[in-house]
Amino acid sequence: MSTLRAVGDADFGDVVLGAVAPVLVQFGSAGSGPCRQVGAMLEELAVDLPDLTFTRLDVGAHPVTASAYGVTGLPTLLLFLEGQSVLSIVGARPKSVVRELLLAALAGQAR
């Protein structure tokens, strides 16, 4: 069972923008090899970072939200804190790099 919650155009506002906890969104496509690889890596990170909500959005099925956030490359990861996008990672990156970037962004939240 996936720990990445599927979100779409209809519930993005409630699930992501209205969340109290930080939310990471993977914008991707089921048919993309790099998106599947990043998805598997995010499943692992979800265990390491339990205070972060992990979600995924299929850009083919939900183009409105992807367009609203300027997503043009896949996979794209956006980290949302208090309804605002605070970090963007485009392309497949190593797990260690993604983890470091997420932790740095989350540490900035405690200012």
Long-range contacts (C-beta under 8 A, 24 or more apart in sequence): 2-39, 2-43, 3-43, 3-46, 3-47, 3-54, 4-39, 4-42, 4-43, 4-46, 4-54, 4-55, 4-56, 5-53, 5-54, 5-55, 5-56, 6-55, 6-56, 6-57, 6-58, 7-55, 7-56, 7-57, 7-62, 8-57, 8-58, 8-61, 8-62, 8-65, 9-62, 9-63, 9-64, 9-65, 12-57, 12-62, 12-65, 15-55, 16-55, 16-80, 16-83, 17-80, 17-83, 18-83, 19-53, 19-80, 19-83, 21-51, 21-52, 21-53, 22-51, 22-52, 22-53, 22-79, 22-80, 22-81, 22-106, 22-109, 23-52, 23-53, 23-54, 23-55, 23-79, 23-80, 24-52, 24-53, 24-54, 24-55, 24-77, 24-78, 24-79, 24-80, 24-102, 25-55, 25-56, 25-57, 25-77, 25-78, 25-79, 25-80, 26-54, 26-55, 26-56, 26-57, 26-75, 26-76, 26-77, 27-56, 27-57, 27-59, 27-66, 27-69, 27-71, 27-74, 27-75, 27-76, 27-77, 27-78, 28-56, 28-57, 28-58, 28-59, 28-74, 28-75, 28-76, 29-58, 29-59, 29-60, 29-74, 30-58, 30-60, 32-74, 32-75, 34-74, 34-75, 34-91, 34-92, 35-74, 35-75, 37-92, 38-75, 38-77, 38-92, 39-75, 41-95, 41-98, 42-77, 44-95, 45-95, 45-98, 45-99, 45-102, 48-99, 49-99, 49-102, 49-103, 51-106, 52-102, 52-106, 79-105, 79-106, 81-105, 81-106, 81-109
